[in-house]
Amino acid sequence: MTRGVGTALGLALTGLVFGRAGGGGGLPGAVAHAFSVSAYFLAAAALVAALLASLRPSGPVASGPLPLEG
């Protein structure tokens, strides 16, 4: 259940960032700018999540890279 809440919160925050950056105006330049700002926001959120995951001693990032199959 918490995954759905996290997804909904992420979508709501991204929509808020998009709207605040000018995406609701309808002008092509403003929409493109708002999309770029939203993409940077999502990239920053993913970076923070990866950093937090790497701090967990028993998390999936702590065990190192996955072995290559072949």
C-alpha positions in Angstrom: 0.0 0.0 0.0 2.8 2.4 0.7 4.1 2.1 -2.9 0.9 3.4 -4.2 0.9 6.3 -1.8 4.5 7.1 -2.8 3.6 7.0 -6.5 0.6 9.2 -6.0 2.7 11.7 -3.9 5.4 11.7 -6.6 2.8 12.3 -9.3 1.2 15.1 -7.3 4.5 16.8 -6.6 5.6 16.6 -10.2 2.3 18.1 -11.3 2.7 20.9 -8.8 6.2 21.6 -10.1 5.0 21.5 -13.7 2.2 23.9 -12.9 4.3 26.3 -10.9 7.0 26.3 -13.7 4.4 27.6 -16.2 3.1 24.4 -17.8 -0.6 25.3 -17.3 -0.4 28.4 -19.6 -0.5 26.5 -22.9 2.3 28.5 -24.6 4.7 26.0 -26.2 7.8 27.7 -24.8 6.4 27.7 -21.3 5.3 24.1 -21.5 8.7 23.0 -22.8 10.4 24.9 -19.9 8.0 23.4 -17.4 8.6 19.9 -18.7 12.4 20.4 -18.4 12.0 21.7 -14.8 9.8 18.7 -14.0 12.4 16.3 -15.5 15.1 17.9 -13.3 12.9 17.6 -10.3 12.3 13.9 -10.9 16.1 13.3 -11.5 16.9 15.0 -8.2 14.3 12.9 -6.4 15.7 9.7 -7.9 19.2 10.8 -6.9 18.1 11.4 -3.3 16.3 8.0 -3.3 19.4 6.2 -4.5 21.6 7.9 -2.0 19.2 7.0 0.8 19.1 3.4 -0.4 22.8 3.2 -0.4 22.9 4.1 3.3 21.0 1.1 4.3 23.4 -1.6 5.3 21.2 -4.5 4.2 19.7 -2.8 1.2 20.0 -3.9 -2.4 22.6 -1.2 -3.2 24.9 -2.3 -0.3 25.5 -5.7 -1.8 27.3 -4.3 -4.8 26.5 -4.5 -8.5 24.6 -7.5 -9.9 26.6 -10.2 -11.6 26.5 -10.3 -15.3 24.8 -13.4 -16.8 26.2 -15.0 -19.9 
